[in-house]
Amino acid sequence: MYKKALSILRSPATNLRLLYIFTYAAWAAWVPFFSVFLKDSGFSGSQIGVISSLIWLVMLIVQPLWGIRADHTGRSACYKISVIFASLFLFLFYFLGYSLVMVVACTLLCSLFYVAIQPLLDTLVLDHIDREKSSLTYGNLRFWGALGASIGSQSSSLISTWYSSNTIFITAALFLLCCIPFAFRLKENKASHNSMKMDFKDLKSIIGDKIVLIFLLIIILISIAQTSIWYYLTVYMKDIGASDYMAGTAITIDGLVELPFYILAAYFFRKIGLRKTILFTFIITAIRLFIYALNDVPAVVLVTECTHGISWALMWVAIVEYTNYLVKAEWRATGQALIWAAYYGAGQIIGNIWTGVLYEHISMQSIYAINGVVVLLLSALASVIFFITDKSKKEIKTTELGYKI
């Protein structure tokens, strides 16, 4: 029994679970609270929007390059480099991030490495599933990231309440440092050792694929609308009278309600398919936004966060799996990098600026109402793209895991 327990603890799957916990604990410790830090530092709404968008500007430009580099030279090696340098620059942020110039400089330097961490971890997980051919799914392992996010957000909200909002960087850096010993236990996928032989004509075919490009456009549009949730929910809650602790509790609830949907995702995909699942999550997102728009009671927000499992967790797993279906295995890191660049890069840049500028003129509730309408229109657009224009709609396509397309 002891040997069996020890074997489980040393298994690659357990190693990936721990990496998800610490990686997402680090993310939840600072990114959702970044706008609050900027507001407490005295920046205006438009400045908050522009500075926040720098993270995603770096992702838009650098993330595809990280993906290509990882596919070409080694995915685990790139992951280790990004974790080490990101933790270093998070520490520097705490000590140097006071003036406008230093905040901008620290944001850019930290983002240069931080943006690579999560998509590379997703790629390593998909590699593991493909290599081991076990019963594990991406959702099963990504489940532990949601648990880590709950730990990170709750820890950061408590520490920042006791001290100051700039402690979010120290908290995040410490969580990220915990990834390092497990990162050095990662196995490099055998395919990556042959990456020097990869044909870059295939890369051009991926970038020029109409289906991939249309799907990336859909991801950008949903990201623009959801940005007001991800990075302004804490601002909205403070505007309607919530405490910092209650705002942190809302993010903690988000992390907790994600958990069952990472497990249930495979059931949805096998029953209704990846594309119908994506449409379903869009509709729930629109409902969530409309509730924010009509509500001014902090406690109601905590209840509304129960929809987060569908509107985010289920949606993201479907997007990852659908992209993994569209892109060849040898370009897996590049494919995952593209969806991260679309959602967290282009979408977050436009979304942060859009929300920040609007916030100087109208309330967050009005912004949520506008974004709710946007998501409803996007759902209709996606429905047309996914089904009406599908020439092979009579054929039920499936992935290697048996998921309907």
C-alpha positions as a Markdown table, in Angstrom:
| # | Residue | x | y | z |
|---|---|---|---|---|
| 1 | Met | 0.0 | 0.0 | 0.0 |
| 2 | Tyr | 2.9 | 2.3 | 0.9 |
| 3 | Lys | 4.6 | 1.6 | -2.4 |
| 4 | Lys | 1.4 | 2.2 | -4.3 |
| 5 | Ala | 0.9 | 5.5 | -2.6 |
| 6 | Leu | 4.5 | 6.5 | -3.3 |
| 7 | Ser | 4.1 | 5.4 | -6.9 |
| 8 | Ile | 1.1 | 7.7 | -7.3 |
| 9 | Leu | 2.9 | 10.6 | -5.8 |
| 10 | Arg | 5.9 | 10.2 | -8.1 |
| 11 | Ser | 3.7 | 9.7 | -11.2 |
| 12 | Pro | 3.9 | 12.2 | -14.1 |
| 13 | Ala | 0.1 | 12.8 | -13.7 |
| 14 | Thr | 0.5 | 13.9 | -10.1 |
| 15 | Asn | 3.4 | 16.1 | -11.1 |
| 16 | Leu | 1.2 | 17.8 | -13.7 |
| 17 | Arg | -1.6 | 18.2 | -11.1 |
| 18 | Leu | 0.8 | 20.0 | -8.7 |
| 19 | Leu | 2.0 | 22.2 | -11.5 |
| 20 | Tyr | -1.6 | 23.2 | -12.2 |
| 21 | Ile | -2.2 | 24.0 | -8.6 |
| 22 | Phe | 0.8 | 26.3 | -8.1 |
| 23 | Thr | 0.6 | 27.8 | -11.6 |
| 24 | Tyr | -3.0 | 28.9 | -11.2 |
| 25 | Ala | -2.6 | 29.9 | -7.6 |
| 26 | Ala | 0.1 | 32.3 | -8.8 |
| 27 | Trp | -2.2 | 33.6 | -11.6 |
| 28 | Ala | -5.2 | 34.1 | -9.2 |
| 29 | Ala | -3.0 | 35.8 | -6.7 |
| 30 | Trp | -2.2 | 38.8 | -8.8 |
| 31 | Val | -4.0 | 39.1 | -12.2 |
| 32 | Pro | -7.6 | 39.5 | -10.9 |
| 33 | Phe | -6.4 | 42.0 | -8.4 |
| 34 | Phe | -4.1 | 44.0 | -10.7 |
| 35 | Ser | -6.8 | 46.6 | -11.6 |
| 36 | Val | -7.4 | 47.1 | -7.8 |
| 37 | Phe | -3.7 | 47.7 | -7.3 |
| 38 | Leu | -3.7 | 50.2 | -10.1 |
| 39 | Lys | -6.8 | 52.0 | -8.8 |
| 40 | Asp | -5.2 | 52.1 | -5.3 |
| 41 | Ser | -2.1 | 53.5 | -6.9 |
| 42 | Gly | -4.1 | 56.5 | -8.1 |
| 43 | Phe | -4.4 | 55.7 | -11.8 |
| 44 | Ser | -7.4 | 56.8 | -13.9 |
| 45 | Gly | -9.8 | 54.5 | -15.6 |
| 46 | Ser | -8.2 | 54.8 | -19.0 |
| 47 | Gln | -4.7 | 54.4 | -17.5 |
| 48 | Ile | -5.9 | 51.2 | -15.7 |
| 49 | Gly | -7.3 | 49.9 | -19.0 |
| 50 | Val | -4.1 | 50.7 | -21.0 |
| 51 | Ile | -1.7 | 49.3 | -18.3 |
| 52 | Ser | -3.7 | 46.2 | -17.9 |
| 53 | Ser | -3.8 | 45.7 | -21.7 |
| 54 | Leu | 0.0 | 45.7 | -21.8 |
| 55 | Ile | 0.0 | 42.1 | -20.4 |
| 56 | Trp | -2.1 | 41.0 | -23.3 |
| 57 | Leu | -0.3 | 43.1 | -25.9 |
| 58 | Val | 2.9 | 41.2 | -24.9 |
| 59 | Met | 0.9 | 37.9 | -25.2 |
| 60 | Leu | -0.5 | 38.8 | -28.6 |
| 61 | Ile | 3.0 | 39.5 | -30.0 |
| 62 | Val | 5.2 | 37.1 | -28.0 |
| 63 | Gln | 2.9 | 34.1 | -27.3 |
| 64 | Pro | 2.9 | 32.7 | -30.8 |
| 65 | Leu | 6.7 | 33.0 | -30.8 |
| 66 | Trp | 6.9 | 31.0 | -27.6 |
| 67 | Gly | 4.7 | 28.3 | -29.1 |
| 68 | Ile | 6.8 | 28.0 | -32.3 |
| 69 | Arg | 10.0 | 28.0 | -30.2 |
| 70 | Ala | 8.6 | 25.3 | -27.9 |
| 71 | Asp | 7.5 | 23.1 | -30.8 |
| 72 | His | 10.9 | 23.6 | -32.4 |
| 73 | Thr | 13.3 | 23.2 | -29.5 |
| 74 | Gly | 11.4 | 21.6 | -26.5 |
| 75 | Arg | 8.3 | 22.4 | -24.6 |
| 76 | Ser | 9.3 | 21.5 | -21.1 |
| 77 | Ala | 12.6 | 23.5 | -21.4 |
| 78 | Cys | 10.6 | 26.6 | -22.4 |
| 79 | Tyr | 8.2 | 26.1 | -19.5 |
| 80 | Lys | 11.1 | 26.0 | -17.0 |
| 81 | Ile | 12.6 | 29.2 | -18.4 |
| 82 | Ser | 9.3 | 31.1 | -18.3 |
| 83 | Val | 8.5 | 30.0 | -14.7 |
| 84 | Ile | 11.9 | 31.0 | -13.3 |
| 85 | Phe | 12.1 | 34.5 | -15.0 |
| 86 | Ala | 8.4 | 35.3 | -14.3 |
| 87 | Ser | 8.8 | 34.7 | -10.6 |
| 88 | Leu | 11.9 | 36.9 | -10.6 |
| 89 | Phe | 10.1 | 39.8 | -12.2 |
| 90 | Leu | 7.1 | 39.5 | -9.9 |
| 91 | Phe | 9.4 | 40.0 | -7.0 |
| 92 | Leu | 10.9 | 43.1 | -8.7 |
| 93 | Phe | 7.3 | 44.4 | -9.2 |
| 94 | Tyr | 6.8 | 44.5 | -5.5 |
| 95 | Phe | 9.9 | 46.5 | -4.8 |
| 96 | Leu | 9.9 | 48.8 | -7.9 |
| 97 | Gly | 6.3 | 49.2 | -9.0 |
| 98 | Tyr | 5.3 | 52.6 | -7.7 |
| 99 | Ser | 5.7 | 55.3 | -10.4 |
| 100 | Leu | 3.9 | 55.1 | -13.8 |
| 101 | Val | 7.2 | 54.4 | -15.6 |
| 102 | Met | 8.2 | 51.6 | -13.3 |
| 103 | Val | 4.7 | 50.1 | -13.3 |
| 104 | Val | 4.8 | 50.0 | -17.1 |
| 105 | Ala | 8.3 | 48.6 | -17.2 |
| 106 | Cys | 7.6 | 45.9 | -14.6 |
| 107 | Thr | 4.4 | 44.9 | -16.4 |
| 108 | Leu | 6.2 | 44.5 | -19.7 |
| 109 | Leu | 9.2 | 42.5 | -18.3 |
| 110 | Cys | 7.0 | 40.2 | -16.2 |
| 111 | Ser | 4.6 | 39.6 | -19.0 |
| 112 | Leu | 7.4 | 38.7 | -21.4 |
| 113 | Phe | 7.9 | 35.4 | -19.5 |
| 114 | Tyr | 4.6 | 35.0 | -17.6 |
| 115 | Val | 2.4 | 34.7 | -20.7 |
| 116 | Ala | 4.1 | 31.5 | -21.8 |
| 117 | Ile | 3.5 | 29.5 | -18.6 |
| 118 | Gln | -0.2 | 28.5 | -18.8 |
| 119 | Pro | -0.4 | 27.6 | -22.6 |
| 120 | Leu | 2.9 | 25.6 | -22.3 |
| 121 | Leu | 1.5 | 23.7 | -19.3 |
| 122 | Asp | -1.7 | 22.9 | -21.3 |
| 123 | Thr | 0.5 | 21.7 | -24.2 |
| 124 | Leu | 2.5 | 19.4 | -21.8 |
| 125 | Val | -0.7 | 18.0 | -20.5 |
| 126 | Leu | -2.0 | 17.2 | -24.0 |
| 127 | Asp | 1.3 | 15.6 | -24.8 |
| 128 | His | 1.1 | 13.4 | -21.7 |
| 129 | Ile | -2.4 | 12.3 | -22.6 |
| 130 | Asp | -1.4 | 11.6 | -26.2 |
| 131 | Arg | 1.7 | 9.7 | -25.1 |
| 132 | Glu | 0.3 | 7.6 | -22.2 |
| 133 | Lys | -3.1 | 6.8 | -23.9 |
| 134 | Ser | -4.7 | 6.6 | -20.4 |
| 135 | Ser | -8.2 | 7.4 | -19.2 |
| 136 | Leu | -7.1 | 10.9 | -18.2 |
| 137 | Thr | -8.5 | 13.9 | -20.0 |
| 138 | Tyr | -7.4 | 17.5 | -20.2 |
| 139 | Gly | -10.4 | 18.4 | -18.1 |
| 140 | Asn | -9.4 | 15.9 | -15.4 |
| 141 | Leu | -6.0 | 17.5 | -15.0 |
| 142 | Arg | -7.1 | 21.1 | -15.5 |
| 143 | Phe | -9.4 | 20.5 | -12.6 |
| 144 | Trp | -6.5 | 21.0 | -10.3 |
| 145 | Gly | -5.8 | 24.5 | -11.7 |
| 146 | Ala | -9.2 | 25.6 | -10.5 |
| 147 | Leu | -8.4 | 24.4 | -7.1 |
| 148 | Gly | -5.1 | 26.3 | -7.2 |
| 149 | Ala | -6.9 | 29.4 | -8.3 |
| 150 | Ser | -9.2 | 29.3 | -5.3 |
| 151 | Ile | -6.2 | 28.9 | -3.0 |
| 152 | Gly | -4.3 | 31.8 | -4.7 |
| 153 | Ser | -7.2 | 34.3 | -4.7 |
| 154 | Gln | -8.2 | 33.6 | -1.1 |
| 155 | Ser | -4.6 | 33.9 | 0.1 |
| 156 | Ser | -4.0 | 37.1 | -1.9 |
| 157 | Ser | -7.2 | 38.8 | -0.8 |
| 158 | Leu | -6.4 | 38.1 | 2.9 |
| 159 | Ile | -2.8 | 39.2 | 2.7 |
| 160 | Ser | -3.7 | 42.4 | 0.7 |
| 161 | Thr | -6.4 | 43.2 | 3.2 |
| 162 | Trp | -4.0 | 42.9 | 6.1 |
| 163 | Tyr | -1.2 | 44.8 | 4.4 |
| 164 | Ser | -1.5 | 46.5 | 1.0 |
| 165 | Ser | -2.6 | 45.7 | -2.5 |
| 166 | Asn | 1.0 | 45.5 | -3.8 |
| 167 | Thr | 1.5 | 42.3 | -1.8 |
| 168 | Ile | -0.2 | 40.5 | -4.6 |
| 169 | Phe | 3.1 | 40.3 | -6.5 |
| 170 | Ile | 5.0 | 38.6 | -3.6 |
| 171 | Thr | 2.2 | 36.1 | -3.1 |
| 172 | Ala | 2.1 | 35.2 | -6.8 |
| 173 | Ala | 5.9 | 34.9 | -6.9 |
| 174 | Leu | 6.0 | 32.5 | -4.0 |
| 175 | Phe | 3.4 | 30.3 | -5.6 |
| 176 | Leu | 5.3 | 30.3 | -8.8 |
| 177 | Leu | 8.6 | 29.3 | -7.1 |
| 178 | Cys | 6.8 | 26.2 | -5.9 |
| 179 | Cys | 6.5 | 25.1 | -9.5 |
| 180 | Ile | 10.2 | 24.9 | -10.1 |
| 181 | Pro | 11.0 | 21.5 | -8.5 |
| 182 | Phe | 8.1 | 19.9 | -10.3 |
| 183 | Ala | 9.0 | 21.6 | -13.6 |
| 184 | Phe | 12.4 | 19.9 | -13.5 |
| 185 | Arg | 10.6 | 16.5 | -13.3 |
| 186 | Leu | 8.8 | 17.0 | -16.6 |
| 187 | Lys | 9.5 | 14.7 | -19.5 |
| 188 | Glu | 10.1 | 16.1 | -23.0 |
| 189 | Asn | 7.8 | 14.7 | -25.6 |
| 190 | Lys | 9.7 | 12.5 | -28.1 |
| 191 | Ala | 8.1 | 14.4 | -31.0 |
| 192 | Ser | 9.8 | 17.6 | -29.8 |
| 193 | His | 13.2 | 16.0 | -30.2 |
| 194 | Asn | 12.4 | 15.6 | -33.9 |
| 195 | Ser | 11.1 | 19.2 | -34.1 |
| 196 | Met | 14.1 | 20.3 | -36.2 |
| 197 | Lys | 12.7 | 18.2 | -39.0 |
| 198 | Met | 9.3 | 19.9 | -38.9 |
| 199 | Asp | 8.1 | 21.4 | -42.1 |
| 200 | Phe | 7.3 | 25.1 | -41.7 |
| 201 | Lys | 4.9 | 24.9 | -44.7 |
| 202 | Asp | 2.6 | 23.1 | -42.2 |
| 203 | Leu | 2.7 | 26.2 | -40.0 |
| 204 | Lys | 1.6 | 28.4 | -42.9 |
| 205 | Ser | -1.3 | 26.1 | -43.6 |
| 206 | Ile | -2.4 | 26.4 | -39.9 |
| 207 | Ile | -2.2 | 30.2 | -40.0 |
| 208 | Gly | -4.0 | 30.3 | -43.3 |
| 209 | Asp | -6.7 | 27.8 | -42.5 |
| 210 | Lys | -10.1 | 29.6 | -42.7 |
| 211 | Ile | -11.7 | 27.4 | -40.1 |
| 212 | Val | -8.9 | 28.1 | -37.6 |
| 213 | Leu | -8.9 | 31.9 | -38.4 |
| 214 | Ile | -12.7 | 32.1 | -38.0 |
| 215 | Phe | -12.5 | 30.2 | -34.7 |
| 216 | Leu | -9.8 | 32.6 | -33.5 |
| 217 | Leu | -12.0 | 35.5 | -34.4 |
| 218 | Ile | -14.8 | 34.0 | -32.3 |
| 219 | Ile | -12.4 | 33.6 | -29.4 |
| 220 | Ile | -11.3 | 37.3 | -29.6 |
| 221 | Leu | -14.9 | 38.5 | -29.6 |
| 222 | Ile | -16.0 | 36.5 | -26.5 |
| 223 | Ser | -12.8 | 37.6 | -24.8 |
| 224 | Ile | -13.6 | 41.3 | -25.3 |
| 225 | Ala | -17.0 | 40.8 | -23.5 |
| 226 | Gln | -15.6 | 38.6 | -20.8 |
| 227 | Thr | -12.8 | 41.0 | -20.0 |
| 228 | Ser | -15.2 | 43.1 | -18.0 |
| 229 | Ile | -15.8 | 40.0 | -15.7 |
| 230 | Trp | -12.2 | 38.9 | -15.4 |
| 231 | Tyr | -10.5 | 42.2 | -14.6 |
| 232 | Tyr | -13.3 | 44.5 | -13.5 |
| 233 | Leu | -15.5 | 42.3 | -11.3 |
| 234 | Thr | -13.6 | 43.4 | -8.2 |
| 235 | Val | -13.9 | 47.1 | -9.3 |
| 236 | Tyr | -17.7 | 46.5 | -9.9 |
| 237 | Met | -18.1 | 44.9 | -6.5 |
| 238 | Lys | -16.3 | 47.7 | -4.7 |
| 239 | Asp | -18.5 | 50.2 | -6.6 |
| 240 | Ile | -21.7 | 48.5 | -5.2 |
| 241 | Gly | -20.3 | 48.4 | -1.7 |
| 242 | Ala | -18.5 | 45.1 | -1.4 |
| 243 | Ser | -15.4 | 44.7 | 0.8 |
| 244 | Asp | -12.0 | 43.5 | -0.5 |
| 245 | Tyr | -12.7 | 40.2 | 1.3 |
| 246 | Met | -16.1 | 39.8 | -0.3 |
| 247 | Ala | -14.5 | 40.5 | -3.7 |
| 248 | Gly | -11.8 | 37.9 | -3.0 |
| 249 | Thr | -14.6 | 35.5 | -1.9 |
| 250 | Ala | -16.3 | 35.9 | -5.3 |
| 251 | Ile | -13.1 | 34.9 | -7.1 |
| 252 | Thr | -12.7 | 32.0 | -4.7 |
| 253 | Ile | -16.3 | 30.8 | -5.6 |
| 254 | Asp | -15.3 | 31.1 | -9.3 |
| 255 | Gly | -12.5 | 28.7 | -8.7 |
| 256 | Leu | -14.6 | 26.2 | -6.7 |
| 257 | Val | -17.6 | 26.1 | -9.2 |
| 258 | Glu | -15.2 | 25.4 | -12.0 |
| 259 | Leu | -14.2 | 22.1 | -10.5 |
| 260 | Pro | -17.2 | 19.8 | -11.4 |
| 261 | Phe | -17.3 | 21.1 | -15.0 |
| 262 | Tyr | -13.7 | 20.1 | -15.7 |
| 263 | Ile | -14.8 | 16.6 | -14.8 |
| 264 | Leu | -18.1 | 16.8 | -16.6 |
| 265 | Ala | -16.7 | 18.4 | -19.8 |
| 266 | Ala | -16.0 | 15.0 | -21.4 |
| 267 | Tyr | -19.7 | 14.1 | -20.9 |
| 268 | Phe | -20.9 | 17.2 | -22.6 |
| 269 | Phe | -18.5 | 16.7 | -25.5 |
| 270 | Arg | -19.6 | 13.1 | -26.1 |
| 271 | Lys | -23.3 | 13.9 | -25.8 |
| 272 | Ile | -23.7 | 17.2 | -27.6 |
| 273 | Gly | -20.3 | 17.9 | -29.2 |
| 274 | Leu | -17.6 | 20.6 | -28.8 |
| 275 | Arg | -19.3 | 23.3 | -30.9 |
| 276 | Lys | -22.8 | 23.0 | -29.3 |
| 277 | Thr | -21.1 | 23.1 | -25.9 |
| 278 | Ile | -19.3 | 26.3 | -26.9 |
| 279 | Leu | -22.6 | 27.9 | -27.9 |
| 280 | Phe | -24.2 | 26.8 | -24.7 |
| 281 | Thr | -21.5 | 28.5 | -22.6 |
| 282 | Phe | -21.9 | 31.7 | -24.6 |
| 283 | Ile | -25.6 | 31.9 | -23.8 |
| 284 | Ile | -24.8 | 31.4 | -20.0 |
| 285 | Thr | -22.2 | 34.1 | -20.3 |
| 286 | Ala | -24.8 | 36.5 | -21.6 |
| 287 | Ile | -27.2 | 35.7 | -18.8 |
| 288 | Arg | -24.4 | 36.3 | -16.3 |
| 289 | Leu | -23.6 | 39.7 | -17.7 |
| 290 | Phe | -27.3 | 40.8 | -17.7 |
| 291 | Ile | -27.6 | 39.8 | -14.0 |
| 292 | Tyr | -24.6 | 42.0 | -13.2 |
| 293 | Ala | -26.2 | 44.8 | -15.1 |
| 294 | Leu | -29.4 | 44.7 | -13.1 |
| 295 | Asn | -27.9 | 44.1 | -9.7 |
| 296 | Asp | -26.5 | 46.4 | -7.0 |
| 297 | Val | -26.4 | 44.0 | -4.1 |
| 298 | Pro | -22.9 | 42.4 | -3.3 |
| 299 | Ala | -24.4 | 39.1 | -2.0 |
| 300 | Val | -26.3 | 38.5 | -5.3 |
| 301 | Val | -22.9 | 38.6 | -7.1 |
| 302 | Leu | -21.7 | 35.7 | -5.0 |
| 303 | Val | -24.7 | 33.7 | -6.1 |
| 304 | Thr | -24.2 | 34.7 | -9.7 |
| 305 | Glu | -20.7 | 33.4 | -9.6 |
| 306 | Cys | -22.1 | 29.9 | -9.6 |
| 307 | Thr | -22.5 | 30.3 | -13.4 |
| 308 | His | -18.8 | 30.6 | -13.7 |
| 309 | Gly | -18.3 | 26.9 | -14.1 |
| 310 | Ile | -20.2 | 26.8 | -17.3 |
| 311 | Ser | -19.4 | 30.3 | -18.7 |
| 312 | Trp | -15.7 | 29.8 | -18.2 |
| 313 | Ala | -14.4 | 26.3 | -17.3 |
| 314 | Leu | -16.6 | 24.3 | -19.7 |
| 315 | Met | -16.1 | 26.9 | -22.4 |
| 316 | Trp | -12.3 | 26.9 | -22.1 |
| 317 | Val | -11.9 | 23.1 | -22.1 |
| 318 | Ala | -14.1 | 23.0 | -25.2 |
| 319 | Ile | -11.9 | 25.6 | -26.9 |
| 320 | Val | -8.7 | 23.8 | -26.0 |
| 321 | Glu | -10.1 | 20.4 | -27.2 |
| 322 | Tyr | -11.5 | 21.9 | -30.4 |
| 323 | Thr | -8.2 | 23.6 | -31.2 |
| 324 | Asn | -6.3 | 20.3 | -30.5 |
| 325 | Tyr | -8.6 | 18.7 | -33.0 |
| 326 | Leu | -8.0 | 21.4 | -35.7 |
| 327 | Val | -4.2 | 21.5 | -35.3 |
| 328 | Lys | -1.6 | 18.7 | -36.0 |
| 329 | Ala | 0.2 | 17.2 | -33.0 |
| 330 | Glu | 3.6 | 18.5 | -34.0 |
| 331 | Trp | 2.3 | 22.0 | -33.9 |
| 332 | Arg | 0.3 | 21.5 | -30.7 |
| 333 | Ala | 2.2 | 24.2 | -28.7 |
| 334 | Thr | 1.7 | 26.7 | -31.5 |
| 335 | Gly | -2.0 | 25.9 | -31.7 |
| 336 | Gln | -2.5 | 26.4 | -28.0 |
| 337 | Ala | -0.4 | 29.6 | -28.2 |
| 338 | Leu | -2.7 | 30.9 | -30.9 |
| 339 | Ile | -5.9 | 30.5 | -28.8 |
| 340 | Trp | -4.2 | 32.1 | -25.8 |
| 341 | Ala | -2.9 | 35.0 | -28.0 |
| 342 | Ala | -6.5 | 35.4 | -29.3 |
| 343 | Tyr | -8.3 | 35.2 | -26.0 |
| 344 | Tyr | -5.8 | 36.7 | -23.6 |
| 345 | Gly | -3.9 | 38.8 | -26.2 |
| 346 | Ala | -6.1 | 40.5 | -28.8 |
| 347 | Gly | -9.3 | 40.0 | -26.9 |
| 348 | Gln | -8.0 | 41.3 | -23.6 |
| 349 | Ile | -6.2 | 44.3 | -25.2 |
| 350 | Ile | -9.4 | 45.5 | -26.9 |
| 351 | Gly | -11.5 | 44.5 | -23.9 |
| 352 | Asn | -9.4 | 46.2 | -21.3 |
| 353 | Ile | -9.2 | 49.5 | -23.3 |
| 354 | Trp | -12.9 | 49.2 | -24.2 |
| 355 | Thr | -14.0 | 48.7 | -20.6 |
| 356 | Gly | -11.5 | 51.2 | -19.1 |
| 357 | Val | -12.6 | 54.0 | -21.5 |
| 358 | Leu | -16.3 | 53.3 | -21.0 |
| 359 | Tyr | -15.9 | 53.2 | -17.2 |
| 360 | Glu | -14.8 | 56.8 | -17.3 |
| 361 | His | -18.3 | 57.7 | -18.7 |
| 362 | Ile | -20.8 | 55.0 | -17.5 |
| 363 | Ser | -21.1 | 52.6 | -14.7 |
| 364 | Met | -19.9 | 49.0 | -14.7 |
| 365 | Gln | -23.5 | 47.9 | -14.7 |
| 366 | Ser | -24.1 | 49.7 | -18.0 |
| 367 | Ile | -21.0 | 48.1 | -19.4 |
| 368 | Tyr | -22.2 | 44.7 | -18.4 |
| 369 | Ala | -25.5 | 45.3 | -20.2 |
| 370 | Ile | -23.7 | 46.3 | -23.4 |
| 371 | Asn | -21.4 | 43.3 | -23.3 |
| 372 | Gly | -24.4 | 41.0 | -22.6 |
| 373 | Val | -25.9 | 42.1 | -25.9 |
| 374 | Val | -22.6 | 41.6 | -27.7 |
| 375 | Val | -22.4 | 38.0 | -26.4 |
| 376 | Leu | -25.9 | 37.3 | -27.6 |
| 377 | Leu | -25.1 | 38.5 | -31.1 |
| 378 | Leu | -21.9 | 36.5 | -31.0 |
| 379 | Ser | -23.9 | 33.4 | -30.2 |
| 380 | Ala | -26.0 | 33.9 | -33.3 |
| 381 | Leu | -22.8 | 34.5 | -35.4 |
| 382 | Ala | -21.1 | 31.4 | -34.0 |
| 383 | Ser | -24.2 | 29.3 | -34.7 |
| 384 | Val | -24.2 | 30.4 | -38.3 |
| 385 | Ile | -20.4 | 29.7 | -38.7 |
| 386 | Phe | -20.5 | 26.3 | -36.8 |
| 387 | Phe | -23.5 | 24.8 | -38.5 |
| 388 | Ile | -25.1 | 26.6 | -41.5 |
| 389 | Thr | -21.7 | 26.9 | -43.3 |
| 390 | Asp | -20.6 | 23.3 | -42.3 |
| 391 | Lys | -20.7 | 21.4 | -45.6 |
| 392 | Ser | -20.1 | 18.1 | -43.8 |
| 393 | Lys | -22.8 | 18.7 | -41.1 |
| 394 | Lys | -24.5 | 15.4 | -41.9 |
| 395 | Glu | -21.3 | 13.5 | -40.9 |
| 396 | Ile | -20.8 | 13.1 | -37.2 |
| 397 | Lys | -17.1 | 13.8 | -36.7 |
| 398 | Thr | -15.3 | 12.8 | -33.5 |
| 399 | Thr | -11.9 | 13.3 | -31.9 |
| 400 | Glu | -9.5 | 10.5 | -30.8 |
| 401 | Leu | -11.2 | 10.7 | -27.4 |
| 402 | Gly | -14.6 | 10.2 | -28.9 |
| 403 | Tyr | -15.8 | 13.8 | -28.6 |
| 404 | Lys | -18.4 | 14.9 | -31.2 |
| 405 | Ile | -17.4 | 18.0 | -33.1 |
